[in-house]
Amino acid sequence: MTQDTLDALRKDINEIDSELLILLAKRRRLSHSVLEYKITNNKPIRDEARELALLEKLISYGKSLGLDPFYINNVFQVILEDSVLNQQALLQKSLNPESLSDTHKVAYLGGQGSYSQLACHKYFSRRPGTLVELGCQTFSDITQSVEKGQADYGILPIENTSSGSINEVFDLLQHAQVSIIGEVTHSVEHCLLAQEGTTLKDINKIFAHHQPFAQCSRFLEGLGDLTQETCDSTSSALKLAADTPNSAAIGSAQAGKGFGLEVLKSGLANQAENHSRFIVVARQPLQVSTQIPTKTSLIMATKQKVGSLADALMVFKEHNINMTKLESRPVPGNPWEEVFYVDLQANVADKQVQSALESLKEHTQYVRILGCYQSESLQAVEVV
């Protein structure tokens, strides 16, 4: 094959890729039109039976074209997820016109290259408008920026599949005057990043936020006696590594490029599937349609008597409400007292949920709704 032939083939491939993008954009516009019917007829945004039938049809047709079923399934699962999440975002936009703005001022931890910044971009990619980014040094700075009106939204990491719950954020939510209005899950690919030409043997110090240190503990144990310096954010760690010879930082490969750093090793996390869940907070709650999957997060303090927690949790079972998370945290200044954070697959607009919350008062000292918001964690339909 000559170079001219190769160039011609690549040109054809590029043209096909462009055509695919045009078709994907057209598909998304049609999906937006379908939303109008669903709103008018009060139909659920997600139709899993329709998704399954579509996937089975596409896989069958793809096989006749010589395409691998696994490949087809993966491609169209992403397309379907995009369709559902965009319809949900548009529906929420129509329900909350007061939240419409040409500009979104968003506060998050760190700066350029931080994982919080990447999560911010992912969440607001479905919400048109100009992003004004406010990098903060602490989680408290984020909530205070929202409370004071300096930011419209705040992005806070709440849990990670490797290191677990981020207790500092749970503790902050006890008193912060903000409401959870959204969530986003972001895949975290931790890499060891260093200046160009640096080898693993050259490294004597590693910079990172304490969460990446916790999530990559097994890899770090295998490096021996290296200095580990904790930073206030991943972006701060990357900057220090860029300025410090014979050092490295833990961050994403994408972020490392912005600081002129190269990847020495990837896949550092203790778990191969490493994901972080972030919550989006604002000063005021949003109305959430009952047509979309919804979560409600609350904090409660149970009465100080035997069985009070069990009685409180039984309320959710009696009202057929699925609880997806239960987290206990100490009450500052009150030794041996704890509050409980609860995530429910529920919408406070449902009468059944309202009834459950009313019953919950009988078994608790207080209940505070932290937020009712659309769930963006979609479970893919399984094609047998």
LINPEJO-V715193 format. One record per backbone hydrogen bond with DSSP energy under -1.0 kcal/mol. NH is the residue of the N-H (numbers start at 1). CO is the residue of the C=O. E is the energy in kcal/mol with one decimal. If there is no record, write none. Layout:
nh=NH co=CO e=E
nh=NH co=CO e=E
//
This chain:
nh=6 co=2 e=-2.2
nh=7 co=3 e=-2.6
nh=8 co=4 e=-2.1
nh=9 co=5 e=-2.2
nh=10 co=6 e=-2.5
nh=11 co=7 e=-2.0
nh=12 co=8 e=-2.0
nh=13 co=9 e=-2.3
nh=14 co=10 e=-2.6
nh=15 co=11 e=-2.0
nh=16 co=12 e=-2.1
nh=17 co=13 e=-2.6
nh=18 co=14 e=-2.1
nh=19 co=15 e=-2.1
nh=20 co=16 e=-2.4
nh=21 co=17 e=-2.0
nh=22 co=18 e=-2.0
nh=23 co=19 e=-2.2
nh=24 co=20 e=-2.5
nh=25 co=21 e=-2.2
nh=26 co=22 e=-2.0
nh=27 co=23 e=-2.6
nh=28 co=24 e=-2.2
nh=29 co=25 e=-2.0
nh=30 co=26 e=-2.1
nh=31 co=27 e=-2.3
nh=32 co=28 e=-2.0
nh=33 co=29 e=-1.5
nh=34 co=30 e=-1.9
nh=35 co=31 e=-1.3
nh=38 co=34 e=-1.9
nh=39 co=35 e=-2.6
nh=40 co=36 e=-2.3
nh=41 co=37 e=-2.4
nh=43 co=38 e=-2.5
nh=45 co=291 e=-2.7
nh=51 co=47 e=-2.1
nh=52 co=48 e=-2.5
nh=53 co=49 e=-2.2
nh=54 co=50 e=-2.4
nh=55 co=51 e=-2.6
nh=56 co=52 e=-2.5
nh=57 co=53 e=-2.0
nh=58 co=54 e=-2.6
nh=59 co=55 e=-2.8
nh=60 co=56 e=-2.1
nh=61 co=57 e=-2.4
nh=62 co=58 e=-2.9
nh=63 co=59 e=-2.2
nh=64 co=60 e=-1.3
nh=66 co=63 e=-1.4
nh=67 co=62 e=-2.7
nh=72 co=68 e=-2.2
nh=73 co=69 e=-2.8
nh=74 co=70 e=-2.3
nh=75 co=71 e=-2.3
nh=76 co=72 e=-2.5
nh=77 co=73 e=-2.0
nh=78 co=74 e=-1.5
nh=79 co=75 e=-1.6
nh=80 co=76 e=-2.6
nh=81 co=77 e=-2.3
nh=82 co=78 e=-2.3
nh=83 co=79 e=-2.0
nh=84 co=80 e=-2.5
nh=85 co=81 e=-2.7
nh=86 co=82 e=-2.1
nh=87 co=83 e=-2.1
nh=88 co=84 e=-2.5
nh=89 co=85 e=-2.3
nh=90 co=86 e=-2.2
nh=91 co=87 e=-2.4
nh=92 co=88 e=-2.5
nh=93 co=89 e=-1.9
nh=94 co=90 e=-1.9
nh=95 co=91 e=-1.6
nh=96 co=92 e=-1.4
nh=99 co=96 e=-2.0
nh=100 co=97 e=-1.5
nh=104 co=130 e=-3.1
nh=106 co=132 e=-2.6
nh=107 co=153 e=-2.7
nh=108 co=134 e=-2.0
nh=110 co=136 e=-3.3
nh=114 co=111 e=-2.1
nh=118 co=114 e=-1.7
nh=119 co=115 e=-2.3
nh=120 co=116 e=-2.2
nh=121 co=117 e=-2.4
nh=122 co=118 e=-1.9
nh=123 co=119 e=-2.4
nh=124 co=120 e=-2.4
nh=127 co=124 e=-1.3
nh=130 co=102 e=-3.4
nh=132 co=104 e=-3.0
nh=134 co=106 e=-3.0
nh=136 co=108 e=-2.7
nh=142 co=138 e=-1.2
nh=143 co=139 e=-1.8
nh=144 co=140 e=-2.4
nh=145 co=141 e=-1.9
nh=146 co=142 e=-1.6
nh=147 co=143 e=-2.9
nh=148 co=144 e=-2.3
nh=149 co=146 e=-1.2
nh=150 co=145 e=-1.6
nh=151 co=145 e=-1.8
nh=152 co=105 e=-1.8
nh=153 co=105 e=-2.2
nh=154 co=281 e=-2.0
nh=155 co=107 e=-2.5
nh=156 co=279 e=-2.5
nh=158 co=277 e=-3.1
nh=159 co=277 e=-1.4
nh=160 co=164 e=-1.9
nh=161 co=275 e=-2.5
nh=164 co=160 e=-1.9
nh=166 co=158 e=-2.3
nh=167 co=165 e=-1.0
nh=169 co=166 e=-1.2
nh=170 co=166 e=-1.5
nh=171 co=167 e=-2.8
nh=172 co=168 e=-1.6
nh=173 co=169 e=-2.0
nh=175 co=172 e=-1.2
nh=176 co=172 e=-2.0
nh=178 co=176 e=-1.5
nh=179 co=282 e=-3.1
nh=180 co=370 e=-3.1
nh=181 co=280 e=-3.1
nh=182 co=280 e=-1.1
nh=184 co=278 e=-2.3
nh=186 co=276 e=-2.9
nh=188 co=274 e=-3.1
nh=191 co=251 e=-2.8
nh=192 co=265 e=-3.3
nh=193 co=249 e=-3.1
nh=194 co=262 e=-2.2
nh=198 co=195 e=-2.0
nh=204 co=246 e=-2.6
nh=206 co=227 e=-2.8
nh=207 co=248 e=-2.9
nh=208 co=229 e=-1.7
nh=213 co=209 e=-1.7
nh=214 co=210 e=-2.0
nh=215 co=211 e=-2.5
nh=216 co=212 e=-1.5
nh=217 co=214 e=-1.0
nh=220 co=216 e=-2.1
nh=221 co=217 e=-2.0
nh=222 co=218 e=-1.1
nh=223 co=220 e=-1.4
nh=226 co=224 e=-1.7
nh=227 co=204 e=-1.9
nh=229 co=206 e=-2.8
nh=231 co=208 e=-2.4
nh=237 co=233 e=-1.7
nh=238 co=234 e=-2.4
nh=239 co=235 e=-2.0
nh=240 co=236 e=-2.1
nh=241 co=237 e=-2.2
nh=242 co=238 e=-2.0
nh=243 co=239 e=-1.2
nh=244 co=240 e=-1.0
nh=248 co=205 e=-1.8
nh=249 co=193 e=-2.3
nh=250 co=207 e=-1.7
nh=251 co=191 e=-1.9
nh=256 co=252 e=-2.3
nh=257 co=253 e=-1.6
nh=259 co=256 e=-1.2
nh=260 co=257 e=-1.5
nh=261 co=256 e=-2.8
nh=262 co=194 e=-3.4
nh=264 co=192 e=-3.6
nh=265 co=192 e=-1.1
nh=268 co=190 e=-1.8
nh=270 co=215 e=-3.1
nh=276 co=186 e=-2.6
nh=277 co=159 e=-3.0
nh=278 co=184 e=-3.1
nh=279 co=156 e=-3.0
nh=280 co=182 e=-2.8
nh=281 co=154 e=-2.6
nh=282 co=179 e=-2.3
nh=292 co=289 e=-1.0
nh=295 co=373 e=-3.2
nh=296 co=344 e=-2.2
nh=297 co=371 e=-2.8
nh=298 co=342 e=-2.4
nh=299 co=368 e=-2.5
nh=300 co=340 e=-2.4
nh=301 co=366 e=-2.0
nh=303 co=363 e=-1.3
nh=305 co=303 e=-2.2
nh=308 co=305 e=-1.8
nh=311 co=307 e=-2.5
nh=312 co=308 e=-2.1
nh=313 co=309 e=-2.6
nh=314 co=310 e=-1.9
nh=317 co=313 e=-1.2
nh=318 co=314 e=-2.7
nh=319 co=315 e=-1.4
nh=320 co=317 e=-1.7
nh=321 co=316 e=-3.0
nh=324 co=343 e=-2.4
nh=325 co=343 e=-1.3
nh=327 co=341 e=-2.5
nh=329 co=339 e=-2.4
nh=331 co=337 e=-2.4
nh=334 co=331 e=-2.3
nh=337 co=334 e=-1.9
nh=339 co=329 e=-2.9
nh=340 co=300 e=-2.9
nh=341 co=327 e=-3.6
nh=342 co=298 e=-2.7
nh=343 co=325 e=-2.0
nh=344 co=296 e=-2.6
nh=345 co=322 e=-2.7
nh=346 co=344 e=-1.5
nh=350 co=347 e=-2.3
nh=354 co=350 e=-2.2
nh=355 co=351 e=-2.4
nh=356 co=352 e=-1.8
nh=357 co=353 e=-2.5
nh=358 co=354 e=-1.8
nh=359 co=355 e=-2.2
nh=360 co=356 e=-2.1
nh=362 co=359 e=-1.4
nh=363 co=360 e=-1.5
nh=365 co=301 e=-4.0
nh=366 co=301 e=-1.1
nh=368 co=299 e=-2.8
nh=370 co=297 e=-2.4
nh=371 co=297 e=-1.6
nh=373 co=295 e=-2.7
nh=375 co=293 e=-2.7
nh=378 co=376 e=-1.1
//
